[in-house]
Amino acid sequence: MCPTDGLSLVRGRDLAAAENDPMIGRTLEGRYTILTRLGSGSMGTVYRAKQHAMGREVAIKILRGDRAIDDTAKARFMREARANSLLASPNTVTVFDFGQSESGEFYLAMELLEGESLGQRLTRVGRLPIPLAVDAARQALRSLSEAHAKGIIHRDLKPDNLFFARMLTSAAGSAQGDAHEEIVKVLDFGIAKLIRDSDEPMGVVETQAGTVFGTPRYMSPEQAQGKPLDARTDLYSLGVIVYQMLTGRPPFTDNDAVVVMARHIKSVPKRPNEVAPDANVPKELEDVVMRALSKDPADRQASADVFAGELLAALEAQGAMTSGVRASITNAAGIRVPDSMRPPAISLPAAPATKRTVGGLPLPLVAAALPVIILVAAAGVYLGLRSGKPPAPVVEPSSRAAAAASAPATTGEGPRKDGAEPGATIELTETDEPPTVTPDSLPKAQPIATGAPRPAHGKGGRATKGAATKPTSNAPAQPSSTSNYGVFE
């Protein structure tokens, strides 16, 4: 590229050939004037031309003179024109017009691109950074996705057919100068095949089954064997290109085309990190590329969209490992989308408040009444315990005689319904009415073994109130408590 005006530079030998080119200065059908020669290939020569009706410059591809008499070459050329005319993806070179001039030349008018091919860039820099390689592959897959959806397979994907086009992104003459961005364009559908659902004639000579077309270094195993092809052959070829962008070399580098084709059929390529350890290709990305290079088409990605989604997911996995941040938004296919592709925020109306109830009552009312309910329950427990009778103190058998001889302590209660004195100590049984016990009926104190069972309480687990056990000393009896707190005393 010229550093002054950004135009493509021309090699000296091409310029010398262009000076003697009879097409320079000619006008095709009164619409296109040939200005300069841009390059040539196996099918024809590409020129820069002026389209008079539109007032713009275009690229004119003219079929080579020695090919014009070949019906097969003419069919391939017209097939390229038809295939390109069906495609509208921004990642596919745009075809404006095609036909045959009055002097017999077949031509194809397409958009004029400024930039360099992927093949030229790889020759210049060796290999691409991982994010740039993934982005270039995903842009190419957008073009293939549209082509495959319309029944078109490329069949000749290679670095020279992927073009980094420099596109103007700001108005000319701005204060900061012109800004450019690169868009990957897929070129040369010259040997593309249209897969038709019907048997209607296409009007051109079809490629015969079993004929091998394409570039051996990038062709799929089924293409190398002349087998029927589908869209997955393009995914294999693009997998080879991604492999080369990441490592700086294709999977198989033999110079003999037959040997390379045989390797595509039988040999498993080394993983990218084995070929270029310093490239530090993430394992997730390696797995995606190696899947695209599967010998069996059924083991590859099912479509161009799936391939593009896996590349994006692998790139995000690398970003999450290095920065700890992973994009959470996904598209309809369940694929994560980076921040640069997030849609703008949308203001949504606030959702109506949902009334939460407990047992049909509003939750705030229940929360406010809960402390009152707890206090009432505690008061009920307290009053119930106050009106009840505290459990009898535990008295060892050896002290029961002394307790019986002592003066009973009153509790302020009246006579008991069972006939016993209010201060008498009794032992409850499992009967409904506890028996009356007098001091004389108590057994004599007998020594017992440690750990003997304690006297059981009566029915309901409550004992009748009785006097506390008094010591056997001659100390005067303490006055009984006049408190009415019951068990809280």
Contacts in CASP RR format, 6 or more apart in sequence:
PFRMAT RR
TARGET T0000
AUTHOR 0000-0000-0000
METHOD contacts of the structure
MODEL  1
MCPTDGLSLVRGRDLAAAENDPMIGRTLEGRYTILTRLGSGSMGTVYRAK
QHAMGREVAIKILRGDRAIDDTAKARFMREARANSLLASPNTVTVFDFGQ
SESGEFYLAMELLEGESLGQRLTRVGRLPIPLAVDAARQALRSLSEAHAK
GIIHRDLKPDNLFFARMLTSAAGSAQGDAHEEIVKVLDFGIAKLIRDSDE
PMGVVETQAGTVFGTPRYMSPEQAQGKPLDARTDLYSLGVIVYQMLTGRP
PFTDNDAVVVMARHIKSVPKRPNEVAPDANVPKELEDVVMRALSKDPADR
QASADVFAGELLAALEAQGAMTSGVRASITNAAGIRVPDSMRPPAISLPA
APATKRTVGGLPLPLVAAALPVIILVAAAGVYLGLRSGKPPAPVVEPSSR
AAAAASAPATTGEGPRKDGAEPGATIELTETDEPPTVTPDSLPKAQPIAT
GAPRPAHGKGGRATKGAATKPTSNAPAQPSSTSNYGVFE
1 7 0 8 1.000
1 8 0 8 1.000
1 9 0 8 1.000
1 114 0 8 1.000
1 115 0 8 1.000
1 116 0 8 1.000
1 166 0 8 1.000
2 8 0 8 1.000
2 9 0 8 1.000
6 114 0 8 1.000
6 166 0 8 1.000
7 114 0 8 1.000
8 38 0 8 1.000
8 114 0 8 1.000
8 115 0 8 1.000
8 116 0 8 1.000
10 18 0 8 1.000
10 36 0 8 1.000
10 37 0 8 1.000
10 38 0 8 1.000
14 37 0 8 1.000
14 39 0 8 1.000
17 37 0 8 1.000
18 24 0 8 1.000
18 36 0 8 1.000
18 37 0 8 1.000
21 37 0 8 1.000
21 45 0 8 1.000
23 34 0 8 1.000
23 37 0 8 1.000
23 45 0 8 1.000
23 47 0 8 1.000
23 62 0 8 1.000
24 34 0 8 1.000
24 35 0 8 1.000
24 36 0 8 1.000
24 37 0 8 1.000
24 47 0 8 1.000
25 33 0 8 1.000
25 34 0 8 1.000
25 35 0 8 1.000
26 33 0 8 1.000
26 34 0 8 1.000
27 33 0 8 1.000
27 34 0 8 1.000
28 34 0 8 1.000
28 49 0 8 1.000
28 60 0 8 1.000
28 101 0 8 1.000
28 105 0 8 1.000
28 107 0 8 1.000
29 101 0 8 1.000
29 102 0 8 1.000
30 52 0 8 1.000
31 51 0 8 1.000
31 52 0 8 1.000
31 53 0 8 1.000
31 97 0 8 1.000
32 49 0 8 1.000
32 50 0 8 1.000
32 51 0 8 1.000
32 52 0 8 1.000
32 58 0 8 1.000
32 60 0 8 1.000
32 107 0 8 1.000
32 109 0 8 1.000
33 49 0 8 1.000
33 50 0 8 1.000
33 52 0 8 1.000
34 47 0 8 1.000
34 48 0 8 1.000
34 49 0 8 1.000
34 60 0 8 1.000
35 47 0 8 1.000
35 48 0 8 1.000
35 49 0 8 1.000
35 50 0 8 1.000
35 57 0 8 1.000
36 47 0 8 1.000
36 48 0 8 1.000
37 45 0 8 1.000
37 46 0 8 1.000
37 47 0 8 1.000
37 48 0 8 1.000
38 46 0 8 1.000
38 47 0 8 1.000
38 48 0 8 1.000
38 59 0 8 1.000
39 45 0 8 1.000
39 46 0 8 1.000
40 46 0 8 1.000
40 64 0 8 1.000
43 61 0 8 1.000
43 63 0 8 1.000
43 64 0 8 1.000
43 67 0 8 1.000
43 73 0 8 1.000
43 76 0 8 1.000
43 77 0 8 1.000
43 80 0 8 1.000
43 190 0 8 1.000
44 61 0 8 1.000
44 62 0 8 1.000
44 63 0 8 1.000
44 64 0 8 1.000
44 67 0 8 1.000
45 61 0 8 1.000
45 62 0 8 1.000
45 64 0 8 1.000
46 59 0 8 1.000
46 60 0 8 1.000
46 61 0 8 1.000
46 62 0 8 1.000
47 59 0 8 1.000
47 60 0 8 1.000
47 61 0 8 1.000
47 62 0 8 1.000
48 57 0 8 1.000
48 58 0 8 1.000
48 59 0 8 1.000
48 60 0 8 1.000
48 112 0 8 1.000
49 57 0 8 1.000
49 58 0 8 1.000
49 59 0 8 1.000
49 60 0 8 1.000
49 109 0 8 1.000
50 56 0 8 1.000
50 57 0 8 1.000
50 58 0 8 1.000
51 57 0 8 1.000
51 58 0 8 1.000
51 96 0 8 1.000
51 109 0 8 1.000
57 112 0 8 1.000
58 96 0 8 1.000
58 109 0 8 1.000
58 110 0 8 1.000
58 111 0 8 1.000
58 112 0 8 1.000
59 109 0 8 1.000
59 110 0 8 1.000
59 111 0 8 1.000
59 112 0 8 1.000
59 113 0 8 1.000
60 107 0 8 1.000
60 108 0 8 1.000
60 109 0 8 1.000
61 107 0 8 1.000
61 108 0 8 1.000
61 110 0 8 1.000
62 105 0 8 1.000
62 106 0 8 1.000
62 107 0 8 1.000
62 108 0 8 1.000
63 73 0 8 1.000
63 74 0 8 1.000
63 77 0 8 1.000
63 105 0 8 1.000
63 106 0 8 1.000
63 107 0 8 1.000
64 73 0 8 1.000
65 105 0 8 1.000
67 73 0 8 1.000
67 74 0 8 1.000
67 77 0 8 1.000
68 74 0 8 1.000
68 104 0 8 1.000
68 105 0 8 1.000
68 106 0 8 1.000
71 205 0 8 1.000
72 205 0 8 1.000
74 106 0 8 1.000
75 204 0 8 1.000
75 205 0 8 1.000
75 206 0 8 1.000
76 190 0 8 1.000
76 191 0 8 1.000
77 106 0 8 1.000
77 108 0 8 1.000
77 190 0 8 1.000
78 98 0 8 1.000
78 106 0 8 1.000
78 204 0 8 1.000
79 189 0 8 1.000
79 190 0 8 1.000
79 191 0 8 1.000
79 192 0 8 1.000
79 193 0 8 1.000
79 194 0 8 1.000
79 202 0 8 1.000
79 204 0 8 1.000
80 108 0 8 1.000
80 188 0 8 1.000
80 189 0 8 1.000
80 190 0 8 1.000
80 191 0 8 1.000
80 192 0 8 1.000
81 95 0 8 1.000
81 98 0 8 1.000
81 99 0 8 1.000
81 108 0 8 1.000
82 194 0 8 1.000
82 204 0 8 1.000
83 147 0 8 1.000
83 152 0 8 1.000
83 189 0 8 1.000
83 190 0 8 1.000
83 192 0 8 1.000
83 194 0 8 1.000
84 92 0 8 1.000
84 93 0 8 1.000
84 94 0 8 1.000
84 95 0 8 1.000
84 108 0 8 1.000
84 110 0 8 1.000
84 189 0 8 1.000
85 95 0 8 1.000
85 98 0 8 1.000
86 150 0 8 1.000
86 152 0 8 1.000
87 143 0 8 1.000
87 146 0 8 1.000
87 147 0 8 1.000
87 150 0 8 1.000
87 152 0 8 1.000
87 189 0 8 1.000
88 94 0 8 1.000
88 146 0 8 1.000
89 142 0 8 1.000
89 143 0 8 1.000
89 145 0 8 1.000
89 146 0 8 1.000
89 147 0 8 1.000
90 142 0 8 1.000
90 183 0 8 1.000
91 139 0 8 1.000
91 140 0 8 1.000
91 142 0 8 1.000
91 143 0 8 1.000
91 183 0 8 1.000
91 184 0 8 1.000
91 185 0 8 1.000
91 186 0 8 1.000
92 143 0 8 1.000
92 146 0 8 1.000
92 147 0 8 1.000
92 185 0 8 1.000
92 186 0 8 1.000
93 110 0 8 1.000
93 111 0 8 1.000
93 113 0 8 1.000
93 163 0 8 1.000
93 185 0 8 1.000
93 186 0 8 1.000
93 187 0 8 1.000
94 110 0 8 1.000
94 111 0 8 1.000
95 108 0 8 1.000
95 109 0 8 1.000
95 110 0 8 1.000
96 109 0 8 1.000
96 110 0 8 1.000
96 111 0 8 1.000
97 108 0 8 1.000
97 109 0 8 1.000
98 106 0 8 1.000
98 107 0 8 1.000
98 108 0 8 1.000
98 109 0 8 1.000
99 106 0 8 1.000
99 107 0 8 1.000
99 108 0 8 1.000
100 106 0 8 1.000
100 107 0 8 1.000
101 107 0 8 1.000
113 163 0 8 1.000
113 165 0 8 1.000
113 185 0 8 1.000
114 165 0 8 1.000
114 166 0 8 1.000
115 163 0 8 1.000
115 164 0 8 1.000
115 165 0 8 1.000
115 166 0 8 1.000
115 182 0 8 1.000
116 124 0 8 1.000
116 163 0 8 1.000
116 164 0 8 1.000
117 159 0 8 1.000
117 160 0 8 1.000
117 161 0 8 1.000
117 162 0 8 1.000
117 163 0 8 1.000
117 164 0 8 1.000
117 187 0 8 1.000
118 136 0 8 1.000
118 159 0 8 1.000
118 160 0 8 1.000
118 162 0 8 1.000
118 163 0 8 1.000
118 164 0 8 1.000
118 184 0 8 1.000
118 241 0 8 1.000
118 245 0 8 1.000
119 159 0 8 1.000
119 160 0 8 1.000
119 162 0 8 1.000
121 128 0 8 1.000
121 164 0 8 1.000
122 128 0 8 1.000
122 159 0 8 1.000
122 244 0 8 1.000
122 245 0 8 1.000
122 248 0 8 1.000
126 248 0 8 1.000
127 133 0 8 1.000
127 244 0 8 1.000
127 245 0 8 1.000
127 246 0 8 1.000
127 247 0 8 1.000
127 248 0 8 1.000
127 276 0 8 1.000
127 279 0 8 1.000
128 136 0 8 1.000
128 245 0 8 1.000
128 246 0 8 1.000
130 246 0 8 1.000
130 279 0 8 1.000
130 281 0 8 1.000
130 282 0 8 1.000
130 285 0 8 1.000
130 315 0 8 1.000
130 318 0 8 1.000
131 315 0 8 1.000
133 242 0 8 1.000
133 245 0 8 1.000
133 246 0 8 1.000
134 242 0 8 1.000
134 285 0 8 1.000
134 311 0 8 1.000
134 312 0 8 1.000
134 314 0 8 1.000
134 315 0 8 1.000
135 184 0 8 1.000
136 162 0 8 1.000
136 164 0 8 1.000
136 184 0 8 1.000
136 245 0 8 1.000
137 238 0 8 1.000
137 239 0 8 1.000
137 241 0 8 1.000
137 242 0 8 1.000
137 245 0 8 1.000
137 308 0 8 1.000
137 311 0 8 1.000
138 308 0 8 1.000
138 309 0 8 1.000
138 311 0 8 1.000
138 312 0 8 1.000
139 183 0 8 1.000
139 184 0 8 1.000
140 157 0 8 1.000
140 162 0 8 1.000
140 184 0 8 1.000
140 186 0 8 1.000
140 238 0 8 1.000
140 241 0 8 1.000
141 238 0 8 1.000
141 304 0 8 1.000
141 305 0 8 1.000
141 307 0 8 1.000
141 308 0 8 1.000
141 311 0 8 1.000
142 304 0 8 1.000
142 308 0 8 1.000
143 185 0 8 1.000
143 186 0 8 1.000
144 154 0 8 1.000
144 186 0 8 1.000
144 231 0 8 1.000
144 234 0 8 1.000
144 235 0 8 1.000
144 238 0 8 1.000
144 304 0 8 1.000
145 303 0 8 1.000
145 304 0 8 1.000
145 305 0 8 1.000
145 308 0 8 1.000
147 153 0 8 1.000
147 154 0 8 1.000
147 189 0 8 1.000
147 192 0 8 1.000
148 231 0 8 1.000
148 234 0 8 1.000
148 303 0 8 1.000
148 304 0 8 1.000
151 194 0 8 1.000
151 195 0 8 1.000
151 196 0 8 1.000
151 231 0 8 1.000
152 189 0 8 1.000
152 192 0 8 1.000
152 193 0 8 1.000
152 194 0 8 1.000
152 195 0 8 1.000
153 192 0 8 1.000
153 193 0 8 1.000
153 195 0 8 1.000
153 229 0 8 1.000
153 230 0 8 1.000
153 231 0 8 1.000
153 233 0 8 1.000
153 234 0 8 1.000
154 161 0 8 1.000
154 186 0 8 1.000
154 189 0 8 1.000
154 192 0 8 1.000
154 234 0 8 1.000
154 237 0 8 1.000
155 191 0 8 1.000
155 192 0 8 1.000
155 193 0 8 1.000
155 213 0 8 1.000
155 214 0 8 1.000
155 223 0 8 1.000
155 229 0 8 1.000
155 233 0 8 1.000
155 234 0 8 1.000
156 188 0 8 1.000
156 190 0 8 1.000
156 191 0 8 1.000
156 192 0 8 1.000
156 213 0 8 1.000
156 214 0 8 1.000
156 215 0 8 1.000
156 237 0 8 1.000
157 186 0 8 1.000
157 218 0 8 1.000
157 234 0 8 1.000
157 237 0 8 1.000
157 238 0 8 1.000
157 241 0 8 1.000
158 215 0 8 1.000
158 217 0 8 1.000
158 218 0 8 1.000
158 237 0 8 1.000
158 241 0 8 1.000
159 241 0 8 1.000
159 244 0 8 1.000
160 187 0 8 1.000
161 186 0 8 1.000
161 187 0 8 1.000
161 188 0 8 1.000
162 184 0 8 1.000
162 185 0 8 1.000
162 186 0 8 1.000
162 187 0 8 1.000
162 241 0 8 1.000
163 184 0 8 1.000
163 185 0 8 1.000
163 186 0 8 1.000
163 187 0 8 1.000
164 182 0 8 1.000
164 183 0 8 1.000
164 184 0 8 1.000
165 182 0 8 1.000
165 183 0 8 1.000
165 184 0 8 1.000
165 185 0 8 1.000
166 180 0 8 1.000
166 181 0 8 1.000
166 182 0 8 1.000
167 180 0 8 1.000
167 181 0 8 1.000
167 182 0 8 1.000
167 183 0 8 1.000
168 178 0 8 1.000
168 179 0 8 1.000
168 180 0 8 1.000
169 179 0 8 1.000
169 180 0 8 1.000
169 181 0 8 1.000
170 176 0 8 1.000
170 177 0 8 1.000
170 178 0 8 1.000
170 179 0 8 1.000
172 178 0 8 1.000
191 207 0 8 1.000
191 213 0 8 1.000
191 214 0 8 1.000
193 206 0 8 1.000
193 207 0 8 1.000
193 229 0 8 1.000
194 202 0 8 1.000
195 230 0 8 1.000
196 202 0 8 1.000
207 213 0 8 1.000
209 226 0 8 1.000
209 228 0 8 1.000
210 226 0 8 1.000
210 227 0 8 1.000
211 226 0 8 1.000
212 219 0 8 1.000
212 223 0 8 1.000
212 224 0 8 1.000
212 226 0 8 1.000
213 223 0 8 1.000
214 223 0 8 1.000
216 224 0 8 1.000
216 257 0 8 1.000
216 258 0 8 1.000
216 260 0 8 1.000
216 261 0 8 1.000
216 264 0 8 1.000
217 240 0 8 1.000
217 250 0 8 1.000
217 252 0 8 1.000
217 260 0 8 1.000
218 237 0 8 1.000
218 240 0 8 1.000
218 241 0 8 1.000
218 250 0 8 1.000
219 233 0 8 1.000
219 236 0 8 1.000
219 237 0 8 1.000
219 261 0 8 1.000
219 264 0 8 1.000
220 229 0 8 1.000
220 232 0 8 1.000
220 233 0 8 1.000
220 236 0 8 1.000
220 237 0 8 1.000
220 264 0 8 1.000
220 297 0 8 1.000
221 236 0 8 1.000
221 264 0 8 1.000
221 265 0 8 1.000
221 295 0 8 1.000
222 228 0 8 1.000
222 229 0 8 1.000
222 233 0 8 1.000
222 297 0 8 1.000
223 229 0 8 1.000
223 233 0 8 1.000
224 261 0 8 1.000
224 262 0 8 1.000
224 264 0 8 1.000
224 265 0 8 1.000
225 265 0 8 1.000
230 297 0 8 1.000
231 303 0 8 1.000
231 304 0 8 1.000
232 297 0 8 1.000
232 300 0 8 1.000
232 301 0 8 1.000
232 302 0 8 1.000
233 297 0 8 1.000
234 304 0 8 1.000
235 292 0 8 1.000
235 300 0 8 1.000
235 301 0 8 1.000
235 304 0 8 1.000
235 307 0 8 1.000
236 292 0 8 1.000
236 293 0 8 1.000
236 294 0 8 1.000
236 297 0 8 1.000
236 300 0 8 1.000
238 292 0 8 1.000
238 307 0 8 1.000
239 289 0 8 1.000
239 292 0 8 1.000
239 293 0 8 1.000
240 250 0 8 1.000
240 251 0 8 1.000
240 293 0 8 1.000
242 289 0 8 1.000
242 292 0 8 1.000
242 311 0 8 1.000
243 250 0 8 1.000
243 251 0 8 1.000
243 269 0 8 1.000
243 272 0 8 1.000
243 289 0 8 1.000
243 293 0 8 1.000
244 250 0 8 1.000
246 272 0 8 1.000
246 276 0 8 1.000
246 279 0 8 1.000
246 281 0 8 1.000
246 285 0 8 1.000
246 289 0 8 1.000
247 272 0 8 1.000
247 275 0 8 1.000
247 276 0 8 1.000
247 279 0 8 1.000
247 281 0 8 1.000
248 276 0 8 1.000
249 275 0 8 1.000
249 276 0 8 1.000
251 263 0 8 1.000
251 269 0 8 1.000
251 270 0 8 1.000
251 293 0 8 1.000
252 259 0 8 1.000
252 260 0 8 1.000
252 263 0 8 1.000
252 264 0 8 1.000
252 267 0 8 1.000
252 269 0 8 1.000
254 260 0 8 1.000
254 263 0 8 1.000
265 295 0 8 1.000
266 295 0 8 1.000
268 295 0 8 1.000
269 290 0 8 1.000
269 293 0 8 1.000
271 286 0 8 1.000
271 290 0 8 1.000
272 279 0 8 1.000
272 281 0 8 1.000
272 285 0 8 1.000
272 286 0 8 1.000
272 289 0 8 1.000
273 279 0 8 1.000
273 280 0 8 1.000
273 281 0 8 1.000
273 286 0 8 1.000
282 314 0 8 1.000
282 317 0 8 1.000
282 318 0 8 1.000
282 321 0 8 1.000
284 313 0 8 1.000
284 314 0 8 1.000
284 317 0 8 1.000
284 318 0 8 1.000
285 311 0 8 1.000
285 314 0 8 1.000
285 315 0 8 1.000
285 318 0 8 1.000
287 314 0 8 1.000
288 307 0 8 1.000
288 310 0 8 1.000
288 311 0 8 1.000
288 314 0 8 1.000
291 299 0 8 1.000
291 300 0 8 1.000
291 301 0 8 1.000
291 310 0 8 1.000
292 300 0 8 1.000
292 301 0 8 1.000
292 307 0 8 1.000
293 300 0 8 1.000
294 300 0 8 1.000
301 307 0 8 1.000
301 310 0 8 1.000
305 333 0 8 1.000
309 333 0 8 1.000
309 335 0 8 1.000
312 335 0 8 1.000
312 336 0 8 1.000
312 337 0 8 1.000
312 338 0 8 1.000
313 335 0 8 1.000
313 336 0 8 1.000
316 326 0 8 1.000
316 327 0 8 1.000
316 336 0 8 1.000
316 338 0 8 1.000
317 326 0 8 1.000
319 325 0 8 1.000
319 326 0 8 1.000
320 326 0 8 1.000
326 336 0 8 1.000
327 336 0 8 1.000
327 337 0 8 1.000
327 338 0 8 1.000
327 339 0 8 1.000
327 342 0 8 1.000
328 336 0 8 1.000
329 336 0 8 1.000
329 337 0 8 1.000
329 342 0 8 1.000
330 336 0 8 1.000
330 337 0 8 1.000
331 337 0 8 1.000
355 362 0 8 1.000
356 362 0 8 1.000
356 363 0 8 1.000
357 363 0 8 1.000
358 366 0 8 1.000
382 488 0 8 1.000
385 486 0 8 1.000
385 487 0 8 1.000
385 488 0 8 1.000
386 484 0 8 1.000
386 485 0 8 1.000
386 486 0 8 1.000
386 487 0 8 1.000
386 488 0 8 1.000
388 462 0 8 1.000
388 486 0 8 1.000
389 462 0 8 1.000
389 463 0 8 1.000
389 464 0 8 1.000
389 465 0 8 1.000
390 463 0 8 1.000
390 465 0 8 1.000
390 486 0 8 1.000
390 487 0 8 1.000
391 457 0 8 1.000
391 462 0 8 1.000
391 463 0 8 1.000
391 487 0 8 1.000
392 425 0 8 1.000
392 426 0 8 1.000
392 457 0 8 1.000
392 463 0 8 1.000
392 464 0 8 1.000
392 465 0 8 1.000
392 466 0 8 1.000
393 468 0 8 1.000
393 469 0 8 1.000
394 454 0 8 1.000
394 455 0 8 1.000
395 403 0 8 1.000
395 425 0 8 1.000
395 455 0 8 1.000
395 469 0 8 1.000
397 443 0 8 1.000
397 445 0 8 1.000
397 446 0 8 1.000
397 448 0 8 1.000
398 445 0 8 1.000
398 446 0 8 1.000
398 447 0 8 1.000
398 448 0 8 1.000
399 445 0 8 1.000
399 469 0 8 1.000
399 472 0 8 1.000
400 425 0 8 1.000
400 442 0 8 1.000
400 443 0 8 1.000
400 445 0 8 1.000
401 442 0 8 1.000
401 444 0 8 1.000
401 445 0 8 1.000
402 470 0 8 1.000
402 471 0 8 1.000
402 472 0 8 1.000
403 425 0 8 1.000
403 467 0 8 1.000
403 469 0 8 1.000
403 470 0 8 1.000
404 425 0 8 1.000
404 439 0 8 1.000
404 442 0 8 1.000
405 439 0 8 1.000
406 467 0 8 1.000
406 470 0 8 1.000
406 477 0 8 1.000
407 470 0 8 1.000
407 477 0 8 1.000
408 421 0 8 1.000
408 422 0 8 1.000
408 423 0 8 1.000
408 424 0 8 1.000
408 425 0 8 1.000
408 466 0 8 1.000
408 467 0 8 1.000
409 423 0 8 1.000
409 466 0 8 1.000
409 467 0 8 1.000
409 468 0 8 1.000
409 470 0 8 1.000
409 477 0 8 1.000
409 480 0 8 1.000
410 422 0 8 1.000
410 423 0 8 1.000
410 467 0 8 1.000
410 480 0 8 1.000
411 422 0 8 1.000
411 423 0 8 1.000
411 465 0 8 1.000
411 466 0 8 1.000
411 467 0 8 1.000
411 480 0 8 1.000
412 422 0 8 1.000
413 422 0 8 1.000
413 465 0 8 1.000
414 422 0 8 1.000
415 421 0 8 1.000
415 422 0 8 1.000
416 422 0 8 1.000
416 464 0 8 1.000
418 433 0 8 1.000
418 434 0 8 1.000
418 436 0 8 1.000
419 436 0 8 1.000
420 426 0 8 1.000
420 436 0 8 1.000
420 437 0 8 1.000
422 466 0 8 1.000
423 466 0 8 1.000
423 467 0 8 1.000
424 436 0 8 1.000
424 437 0 8 1.000
424 438 0 8 1.000
424 439 0 8 1.000
424 466 0 8 1.000
425 437 0 8 1.000
425 466 0 8 1.000
425 467 0 8 1.000
426 434 0 8 1.000
426 435 0 8 1.000
426 436 0 8 1.000
426 437 0 8 1.000
426 464 0 8 1.000
426 466 0 8 1.000
427 434 0 8 1.000
427 437 0 8 1.000
427 455 0 8 1.000
428 434 0 8 1.000
428 455 0 8 1.000
428 456 0 8 1.000
428 457 0 8 1.000
428 458 0 8 1.000
428 459 0 8 1.000
428 463 0 8 1.000
428 464 0 8 1.000
429 435 0 8 1.000
429 458 0 8 1.000
430 456 0 8 1.000
430 458 0 8 1.000
430 459 0 8 1.000
431 459 0 8 1.000
432 459 0 8 1.000
434 458 0 8 1.000
434 464 0 8 1.000
457 463 0 8 1.000
467 480 0 8 1.000
470 477 0 8 1.000
481 489 0 8 1.000
483 489 0 8 1.000
END
